[in-house]
Amino acid sequence: MIAGVLNNAFNQQSSHEQSSHGQVELPTTKPTHNNQAHTLKFVSQDALPEGEAYESFIATTGNIPTRDNLHDLFNGSIWLTFPKTKALLNYYHMLEIAAQGINASRGRVRDTITVFDENGAVLVTADPNIGEALIGFDWKASLVAPRAKWDDPQQSNSHAQAAVYIFGHALLEQLVYPRKPLCAHSIVIHVAQEFFTLSLAERMRYLDDEVAHYMDELLSKNDVTPRQLAPLPILGVPHFWSENADPSFYDDDYVFRSGRRQKSN
């Protein structure tokens, strides 16, 4: 049932983009050296052969096994919104599976993919200081002091300089019942001020390219680990949760913890 709903959304999205931008093809997988690109399609979980890895099935068929539950509905919504990035993550899963096989331990690359895929968020900012402060655990300088610079979804502001977009489908599921300690694992994408003058659809198309490029560079590094994803208490994002309008919201050091990253050797 959910697979059908998501396929309809894929087709409607493609038809809309075709009417706006000319010929537009449905999203595809990103092929490894021994695979071709396959058009993406949502299928029932029953279509996944017993014993075959979920990631391998997507890479070799383009079919995304989907259960009739909220988790997979959100996963599908991210495939709809970030198809290039999701295909890239699947591509790196396949590279690692080819090199390491399927083991009890996924390894640093696949662990990083999984953490971002399930729990990721993207901080987009035209002010480098906001991104640097977030990475440095300086919540006041990233989330409180520059509050007027943060994009408010309910009030169009072409002069905004920061926004967060959720990527992790498990994080979306948890946000059905929000809890203050919920913490995303984020990346920072720097943009020109003009980004905030774009429509939401234009922003997401642009971000899909940028996030895919960012993750391609990150996952290709020999020292990649999930620790390179910056913690972000998601209810602390300005305008995301009404209670964070009060600066005392950020005084909770159980949620807004101080910390410093260890430099890699």
DAHUVEN-V623504 format. One record per backbone hydrogen bond with DSSP energy under -1.0 kcal/mol. CO is the residue of the C=O (numbers start at 1). NH is the residue of the N-H. Records with the same first field share a line. If there is no record, write none. Layout:
CO: NH ; NH
This chain:
1: 5
2: 6
3: 7
4: 8
5: 9
6: 10
7: 11
8: 12
9: 13
10: 14
11: 15
12: 16
13: 17
14: 18
15: 19
16: 20
17: 21
18: 22
27: 40
32: 35
38: 29
41: 64
43: 66
44: 47
45: 48
49: 52
53: 57
54: 58
55: 59
56: 60
57: 61
58: 62
62: 41
64: 43
66: 45
67: 69
69: 73
70: 74
71: 75
72: 76
73: 77
74: 78
75: 79
76: 80
77: 81
78: 82
82: 86
83: 87
84: 88
85: 89
86: 90
87: 91
88: 92
89: 93
90: 94
91: 95
92: 96
93: 97
94: 98
95: 99
96: 100
97: 101
107: 111
108: 112
109: 113
110: 114
111: 115
112: 116
113: 117
114: 118
115: 119
116: 120
117: 169
118: 171
119: 185
120: 167 ; 168
121: 187
122: 165
123: 189
124: 163
125: 191
127: 130 ; 131
128: 132
129: 133
130: 134
131: 135
132: 136
133: 138
134: 137
137: 139
138: 142
139: 143 ; 144
140: 145
144: 147
146: 149
147: 150
149: 161 ; 162
152: 155
157: 160
161: 126
162: 151
163: 124
165: 122
168: 172
169: 173
170: 174
171: 175
173: 176
174: 177
179: 182
182: 234
184: 232
185: 121
186: 230
187: 123
189: 125
192: 195
193: 196
194: 197
195: 198
199: 203
200: 204
201: 205
202: 206
203: 207
204: 208
205: 209
206: 210
207: 211
208: 212
209: 213
210: 214
211: 215
212: 216
213: 217
214: 218
215: 219
216: 220
218: 221
221: 224
225: 228
226: 229
230: 186
232: 184
233: 236
234: 237
237: 240
241: 244
242: 245
243: 246
246: 249
247: 250
248: 251
251: 253
252: 255 ; 256
255: 257
